[in-house]
C-alpha cells in the first residue's frame, strides 16, 4: 500500500463512486454503513477510484460502526491502495461525532482520509430518483503536522481537517 504524505487539500470523487456509497448507505438504513475508499495520491490531493463496502459488526449499529475484521484485513492484502474510511450518520449531519474522534487513533496510522455521509432527510426521493446524500471529507493528520487551523476537529495525537470535495 502506497503511503500518502503531507497535507492534501482536495479529494476528487467520481460521481459513480459517490452513488455507490449513497446506495450502500440507503440499503443499510437505519444502521450506520461503513467501508473503505480506494485510490491514489494526486497532485494537490487524493483521487478516489473505488468504494468497497464493509459489513458493520458494531454491537449497536444504529449509533456506531465497527468494520468486520475479516473484510478489513482482506482489503489490506489486496493489490489496491486504501486511502480512507467511509461511514454514515443516519440521523445526524456528516460531521465527526465524539465517538468518531475517540476511535480515530484506530485508523489514523493506516489511512489518510475520513469520509462521513448522511441521508438528506428533508428531501423525499421518489423510487425512480437517486437518493441524495450529504458527504463531508476530512484529512487525518497528526497534531504535530497540523498547522494552526480554526476549522479542525482536534483529538490528540490526531486531528481531522476538512478537505475540499470535488465531484467529477
Secondary structure, 3 states (H helix, E strand, C coil): CCCCCCCCCEEEECHHHHHHHHHHHHHHCCCCCEEEEEEEEECCEEEEEEEEEECECCCCCCCCCCECHHHHHHHHCCCCCEEEEEEECCCCCCCCCHHHHHHCHHHHCCCCEEEEEEECCCCCCCCCCCCCEEEEEEEEEEHHHCCCCCCEEEECCEEEEECEEEEC
